[in-house]
Amino acid sequence: MNNIADAIRRMAQGGRQTVSMVCMVDAVDKEARTVDCTPIDEGAPLLGVNLQANQDSAWGVVIYPRVGSYVVVGFVADGNAGIVLLTDDIESIEVVVSDTTSRVVIDEERVRIDVGDETSAELTKEGVLLNGGSLGGLIKVKELTSRINNIEEDINLLKDVFSGWVSVPQDGGAALKAASGAWAGNKLTLTTRGDYENEKVKQ
């Protein structure tokens, strides 16, 4: 059985010594989208191994391996050029459709999505940041509704005071003051941003 596997391997290689090899990553160049790595069989180091099919492209899917991790390098053009086929441990992933459409970057710290020039979302352990987060946290609907209900109930109490008040001639407003005393003495607590703001999701 091993002889058959070896024969198939030799046929697939077309006379070349190897089709792929396992290497350890020595350096990562994110700008050039390449890695330098050393074969685990202690062969000569491989420099500038492509991380995607077209090294000159700024688009596509690129997986950046971590320095010290293992990669499988495949060879094309009769072994004159190499490309990373598989990675063991990744540092980040980048998906770029184009500068004007969408871009996704995933690493240990965050997941960032950009669509066009003005729309973005960033997820970190601190929370979610939408379009830079300059407007502050998203509204907590339950808490905000409760605060608005308090104000509405207070206004309704005042309406009840006026609708039930009977004007008394020559009393100088004493009847109205008595009727509204309970309402006026019950002060509303001032609302703060923390009462309704979700600081984990900022827009």
Residue frames as qw, qx, qy, qz and C-alpha x, y, z in Angstrom:
[[0.000, 0.885, 0.466, 0.000, 0.00, 0.00, 0.00],
 [0.309, -0.787, 0.107, 0.524, 2.84, 2.40, 0.83],
 [0.429, -0.093, 0.595, 0.674, 4.41, 1.68, -2.56],
 [0.201, 0.660, 0.631, 0.355, 1.19, 2.74, -4.33],
 [0.175, -0.937, -0.225, 0.204, 1.01, 5.97, -2.28],
 [0.424, -0.563, 0.340, 0.623, 4.65, 6.73, -3.05],
 [0.393, 0.208, 0.664, 0.602, 4.08, 6.10, -6.75],
 [0.074, 0.839, 0.510, 0.173, 1.07, 8.43, -6.82],
 [0.313, -0.862, -0.012, 0.399, 3.04, 11.08, -4.97],
 [0.452, -0.306, 0.495, 0.676, 5.92, 10.82, -7.48],
 [0.296, 0.480, 0.664, 0.490, 3.51, 11.08, -10.41],
 [0.071, -0.922, -0.379, 0.027, 1.81, 14.13, -8.93],
 [0.381, -0.755, 0.162, 0.509, 5.15, 15.83, -8.36],
 [0.663, 0.748, 0.008, 0.012, 6.13, 15.33, -11.97],
 [0.782, 0.311, -0.215, 0.496, 9.73, 14.55, -11.10],
 [0.046, -0.751, 0.281, -0.595, 10.12, 17.35, -8.56],
 [0.324, 0.145, -0.811, 0.465, 11.55, 16.48, -5.17],
 [0.014, -0.383, -0.736, 0.558, 8.70, 17.93, -3.12],
 [0.043, -0.633, -0.549, -0.544, 5.27, 19.48, -3.67],
 [0.364, -0.812, -0.024, -0.456, 4.90, 20.91, -0.18],
 [0.579, 0.064, -0.623, 0.522, 6.73, 21.02, 3.11],
 [0.489, -0.803, -0.340, 0.019, 6.08, 21.91, 6.74],
 [0.427, 0.419, -0.237, 0.765, 7.98, 24.96, 7.98],
 [0.373, -0.654, -0.461, 0.470, 8.23, 27.10, 11.10],
 [0.195, 0.898, 0.203, 0.338, 7.53, 30.81, 10.66],
 [0.599, -0.134, -0.194, 0.765, 10.50, 33.08, 11.37],
 [0.026, -0.312, -0.073, 0.947, 9.05, 36.45, 10.31],
 [0.285, 0.668, 0.685, 0.056, 5.82, 37.93, 8.94],
 [0.124, -0.137, 0.181, 0.966, 5.72, 40.93, 6.58],
 [0.293, 0.604, 0.668, -0.320, 2.14, 42.23, 6.59],
 [0.231, 0.716, -0.127, -0.647, 2.86, 44.97, 4.09],
 [0.209, 0.410, -0.759, -0.461, 4.32, 42.56, 1.51],
 [0.875, -0.014, 0.116, -0.470, 1.96, 39.77, 2.61],
 [0.735, 0.352, -0.574, 0.082, 4.78, 37.26, 2.89],
 [0.752, -0.620, 0.216, -0.066, 6.54, 35.14, 5.52],
 [0.334, 0.582, -0.734, 0.106, 10.07, 33.88, 6.03],
 [0.878, -0.312, 0.202, -0.303, 10.15, 30.33, 7.33],
 [0.016, 0.537, -0.843, -0.025, 12.47, 27.39, 7.94],
 [0.791, 0.003, -0.522, -0.319, 11.59, 23.81, 6.91],
 [0.729, -0.545, 0.319, -0.266, 11.34, 21.45, 9.86],
 [0.971, 0.103, 0.037, 0.210, 13.63, 19.05, 8.00],
 [0.484, -0.677, 0.197, 0.517, 16.36, 21.69, 8.59],
 [0.603, 0.468, 0.384, 0.519, 16.53, 22.62, 4.93],
 [0.281, 0.103, 0.040, 0.953, 17.48, 26.09, 3.73],
 [0.133, 0.516, 0.476, -0.699, 15.21, 28.93, 4.96],
 [0.258, 0.563, 0.635, 0.462, 12.46, 30.07, 2.58],
 [0.125, -0.356, -0.165, 0.911, 12.27, 33.84, 2.20],
 [0.302, 0.256, -0.161, -0.904, 9.32, 35.89, 0.99],
 [0.036, 0.238, 0.957, 0.160, 6.80, 33.04, 0.79],
 [0.284, -0.261, -0.292, -0.876, 3.48, 34.42, -0.47],
 [0.228, 0.161, 0.763, -0.583, 0.42, 34.44, 1.78],
 [0.609, 0.541, 0.371, -0.446, -1.95, 34.76, -1.18],
 [0.784, 0.364, 0.432, 0.258, -1.97, 33.81, -4.83],
 [0.436, 0.718, 0.093, 0.535, -1.01, 37.25, -6.13],
 [0.565, -0.336, -0.314, 0.685, 1.60, 38.88, -3.94],
 [0.154, 0.108, 0.115, 0.975, 1.03, 42.28, -5.58],
 [0.302, -0.581, -0.578, -0.487, -2.70, 42.27, -4.83],
 [0.085, -0.220, 0.465, -0.854, -4.19, 44.42, -2.07],
 [0.717, -0.132, -0.037, -0.684, -7.43, 42.43, -2.09],
 [0.712, 0.059, -0.693, -0.102, -8.56, 38.96, -1.13],
 [0.807, -0.569, -0.030, -0.156, -8.27, 36.80, 1.98],
 [0.443, 0.543, -0.592, 0.398, -4.97, 36.76, 3.86],
 [0.822, -0.550, -0.148, -0.020, -4.23, 34.69, 6.96],
 [0.185, 0.760, -0.508, 0.362, -1.19, 35.95, 8.88],
 [0.851, -0.215, -0.455, 0.150, 0.46, 33.11, 10.84],
 [0.478, -0.863, 0.157, -0.035, 2.07, 33.75, 14.20],
 [0.315, 0.681, -0.639, 0.169, 5.87, 33.79, 14.39],
 [0.217, -0.348, 0.858, -0.310, 6.99, 30.41, 15.72],
 [0.773, 0.187, 0.429, -0.429, 3.95, 28.56, 14.38],
 [0.448, -0.058, 0.805, 0.384, 3.91, 25.89, 11.67],
 [0.550, 0.563, -0.038, -0.615, 2.79, 26.40, 8.09],
 [0.736, 0.166, 0.605, 0.255, 2.54, 24.14, 5.07],
 [0.119, 0.674, -0.316, -0.657, 4.27, 25.71, 2.05],
 [0.789, 0.395, 0.466, 0.067, 3.31, 24.57, -1.43],
 [0.279, -0.446, 0.457, 0.717, 5.48, 25.13, -4.47],
 [0.631, 0.695, 0.308, -0.152, 4.50, 26.33, -7.92],
 [0.437, 0.849, -0.292, -0.061, 6.45, 26.99, -11.12],
 [0.842, 0.244, -0.420, 0.233, 8.63, 23.91, -10.65],
 [0.725, -0.456, -0.317, 0.407, 9.47, 24.82, -7.08],
 [0.397, 0.313, -0.037, 0.862, 10.71, 28.32, -7.86],
 [0.262, -0.402, 0.090, -0.873, 7.90, 30.02, -5.91],
 [0.247, -0.228, -0.893, 0.299, 6.16, 29.10, -2.68],
 [0.390, -0.442, -0.127, -0.798, 2.82, 29.93, -1.16],
 [0.187, -0.108, 0.796, -0.565, 1.46, 29.22, 2.33],
 [0.434, -0.202, -0.740, -0.472, -1.31, 26.63, 2.01],
 [0.654, -0.573, -0.486, -0.089, -2.15, 25.91, 5.66],
 [0.034, 0.605, -0.432, 0.668, -1.43, 27.60, 8.97],
 [0.504, -0.196, -0.783, 0.308, -1.14, 26.22, 12.48],
 [0.273, -0.653, -0.466, 0.530, -1.62, 29.29, 14.69],
 [0.295, 0.656, 0.328, 0.612, -2.82, 32.60, 13.29],
 [0.248, -0.221, -0.284, 0.899, -2.17, 36.15, 14.41],
 [0.338, 0.488, 0.213, -0.776, -4.84, 37.78, 12.26],
 [0.428, 0.389, 0.749, 0.324, -7.09, 37.39, 9.24],
 [0.118, 0.484, -0.053, -0.865, -7.80, 40.09, 6.68],
 [0.418, 0.483, 0.737, 0.221, -10.60, 40.00, 4.10],
 [0.041, 0.530, -0.079, -0.843, -10.59, 42.86, 1.60],
 [0.577, 0.583, 0.569, 0.049, -13.11, 43.13, -1.21],
 [0.448, 0.554, 0.150, 0.685, -11.92, 46.58, -2.32],
 [0.233, -0.027, -0.312, 0.921, -11.10, 50.00, -0.90],
 [0.311, -0.131, -0.109, -0.935, -14.56, 51.29, -1.74],
 [0.699, -0.285, -0.507, -0.416, -16.64, 48.33, -0.54],
 [0.769, -0.592, 0.041, -0.238, -15.76, 46.24, 2.49],
 [0.422, 0.484, -0.678, 0.358, -12.86, 45.14, 4.65],
 [0.818, -0.532, -0.072, -0.204, -12.76, 42.80, 7.68],
 [0.342, 0.525, -0.670, 0.398, -9.81, 42.42, 10.07],
 [0.846, -0.478, -0.129, -0.197, -9.83, 39.82, 12.85],
 [0.430, 0.435, -0.653, 0.447, -7.10, 39.48, 15.47],
 [0.448, -0.243, -0.763, 0.398, -6.79, 38.69, 19.18],
 [0.071, -0.203, -0.357, 0.909, -7.86, 42.17, 20.24],
 [0.397, 0.444, 0.188, -0.781, -10.75, 42.93, 17.93],
 [0.425, 0.403, 0.733, 0.345, -12.97, 42.27, 14.94],
 [0.086, 0.563, 0.010, -0.822, -13.28, 45.34, 12.71],
 [0.451, 0.496, 0.685, 0.286, -15.58, 45.74, 9.72],
 [0.025, 0.505, -0.088, -0.858, -15.40, 48.71, 7.38],
 [0.451, 0.546, 0.671, 0.220, -17.92, 49.28, 4.60],
 [0.268, 0.842, 0.193, 0.427, -17.06, 52.24, 2.41],
 [0.337, 0.431, -0.316, 0.776, -15.56, 55.32, 4.07],
 [0.286, -0.435, 0.218, -0.826, -18.15, 56.11, 6.74],
 [0.856, -0.297, -0.061, -0.419, -19.60, 52.85, 8.06],
 [0.398, 0.381, -0.788, 0.277, -17.69, 50.70, 10.53],
 [0.812, -0.500, -0.038, -0.298, -18.16, 48.31, 13.44],
 [0.345, 0.485, -0.721, 0.354, -15.50, 47.22, 15.90],
 [0.845, -0.449, -0.185, -0.225, -15.97, 44.45, 18.48],
 [0.298, 0.466, -0.686, 0.473, -13.59, 44.16, 21.44],
 [0.446, -0.302, -0.789, 0.295, -13.83, 42.73, 24.95],
 [0.023, -0.185, -0.335, 0.924, -14.78, 46.25, 26.08],
 [0.440, 0.556, 0.496, -0.501, -17.82, 46.30, 23.81],
 [0.520, 0.496, 0.569, 0.398, -19.05, 47.35, 20.38],
 [0.090, -0.568, 0.060, 0.816, -18.08, 50.58, 18.62],
 [0.503, 0.606, 0.585, 0.196, -20.24, 51.68, 15.68],
 [0.361, 0.799, 0.183, 0.444, -18.96, 54.37, 13.29],
 [0.343, 0.470, -0.345, 0.736, -16.32, 55.56, 15.76],
 [0.475, -0.487, -0.667, 0.302, -18.62, 55.84, 18.79],
 [0.176, 0.179, -0.121, 0.960, -18.66, 59.65, 18.87],
 [0.441, -0.457, -0.282, -0.720, -22.39, 59.79, 19.70],
 [0.374, -0.362, 0.630, -0.576, -22.02, 57.80, 22.91],
 [0.190, -0.007, 0.975, -0.113, -23.67, 54.60, 24.09],
 [0.303, -0.295, -0.711, -0.563, -26.82, 53.09, 22.65],
 [0.495, -0.340, 0.164, -0.783, -30.09, 53.64, 24.47],
 [0.019, -0.092, -0.968, 0.233, -31.29, 51.07, 27.00],
 [0.322, -0.345, -0.500, -0.726, -34.91, 51.03, 25.87],
 [0.546, -0.511, -0.662, 0.049, -36.33, 49.52, 29.08],
 [0.416, -0.393, -0.349, 0.742, -34.60, 52.04, 31.33],
 [0.019, 0.022, 0.193, 0.981, -35.43, 55.02, 29.09],
 [0.386, -0.439, -0.627, -0.514, -39.07, 53.96, 28.87],
 [0.512, -0.529, -0.594, 0.323, -39.22, 53.80, 32.68],
 [0.264, -0.273, -0.142, 0.914, -37.81, 57.35, 32.97],
 [0.162, -0.174, -0.409, -0.881, -40.26, 58.69, 30.37],
 [0.458, -0.499, -0.707, -0.204, -43.16, 56.95, 32.14],
 [0.401, -0.443, -0.477, 0.644, -42.20, 58.68, 35.40],
 [0.037, -0.142, 0.084, 0.986, -42.44, 62.07, 33.67],
 [0.326, -0.271, -0.616, -0.664, -45.73, 61.16, 31.96],
 [0.464, -0.512, -0.713, 0.120, -47.24, 59.98, 35.24],
 [0.280, -0.371, -0.306, 0.831, -46.13, 63.22, 36.90],
 [0.129, -0.015, -0.307, -0.943, -47.77, 65.31, 34.17],
 [0.419, -0.389, -0.726, -0.382, -50.95, 63.24, 34.49],
 [0.396, -0.485, -0.615, 0.479, -51.03, 63.93, 38.25],
 [0.086, -0.253, -0.053, 0.962, -50.79, 67.64, 37.54],
 [0.281, -0.186, -0.565, -0.753, -53.63, 67.36, 35.02],
 [0.440, -0.476, -0.762, 0.002, -55.72, 65.61, 37.68],
 [0.268, -0.395, -0.403, 0.781, -55.00, 68.46, 40.10],
 [0.103, 0.146, -0.175, -0.968, -56.22, 71.07, 37.62],
 [0.373, -0.244, -0.696, -0.563, -59.19, 69.06, 36.41],
 [0.473, -0.498, -0.715, 0.130, -60.40, 68.51, 40.00],
 [0.246, -0.202, -0.305, 0.898, -59.71, 72.04, 41.21],
 [0.010, -0.801, -0.564, -0.202, -62.69, 74.26, 41.80],
 [0.245, 0.391, -0.102, 0.881, -62.02, 77.97, 41.81],
 [0.343, -0.680, -0.569, 0.312, -62.96, 79.69, 45.08],
 [0.163, 0.832, 0.123, 0.515, -63.62, 83.44, 44.81],
 [0.193, -0.868, 0.226, -0.398, -61.42, 85.72, 46.88],
 [0.897, -0.425, 0.064, 0.102, -59.18, 82.87, 48.28],
 [0.028, -0.867, 0.468, 0.168, -55.99, 84.13, 46.60],
 [0.625, 0.438, -0.636, -0.108, -55.26, 80.71, 45.12],
 [0.382, -0.423, 0.723, -0.391, -55.33, 78.86, 48.45],
 [0.881, 0.123, 0.325, -0.323, -57.59, 76.12, 47.08],
 [0.774, 0.570, -0.276, 0.014, -55.26, 75.50, 44.15],
 [0.093, 0.649, -0.684, 0.321, -52.25, 75.51, 46.43],
 [0.622, -0.254, 0.626, -0.396, -53.89, 72.95, 48.71],
 [0.911, 0.309, 0.146, -0.232, -54.93, 70.76, 45.78],
 [0.710, 0.610, -0.318, 0.150, -51.47, 70.80, 44.22],
 [0.364, -0.774, 0.478, -0.198, -49.50, 70.50, 47.47],
 [0.856, -0.189, 0.479, 0.027, -48.97, 66.74, 47.34],
 [0.796, 0.539, 0.153, 0.229, -47.99, 66.87, 43.66],
 [0.225, 0.900, -0.248, 0.279, -45.59, 69.81, 44.09],
 [0.499, -0.701, 0.489, -0.144, -43.85, 68.19, 47.05],
 [0.894, -0.020, 0.430, 0.124, -43.03, 65.01, 45.13],
 [0.127, 0.800, -0.422, -0.407, -39.90, 66.06, 43.20],
 [0.930, 0.364, -0.051, 0.009, -38.64, 64.10, 40.19],
 [0.668, -0.481, 0.373, 0.429, -35.10, 62.75, 40.28],
 [0.320, 0.778, -0.343, -0.419, -32.96, 64.28, 37.56],
 [0.960, 0.242, 0.134, 0.051, -32.00, 61.83, 34.82],
 [0.225, -0.713, 0.564, 0.350, -28.34, 61.10, 34.10],
 [0.546, 0.480, -0.581, -0.366, -26.85, 59.39, 31.03],
 [0.045, 0.257, -0.951, 0.164, -26.01, 56.34, 33.11],
 [0.557, 0.145, 0.564, -0.592, -29.73, 55.77, 33.73],
 [0.778, 0.486, 0.268, -0.295, -30.33, 54.82, 30.09],
 [0.396, 0.754, -0.488, -0.192, -26.96, 54.60, 28.28],
 [0.982, -0.050, 0.146, 0.107, -25.42, 51.26, 27.28],
 [0.077, -0.863, 0.448, 0.220, -21.70, 51.96, 27.42],
 [0.633, -0.168, 0.721, 0.229, -20.88, 48.52, 25.99],
 [0.493, 0.485, 0.595, 0.409, -22.36, 49.52, 22.62],
 [0.076, -0.670, -0.030, 0.738, -21.35, 52.97, 21.37],
 [0.555, 0.608, 0.498, 0.272, -22.36, 54.65, 18.15]]
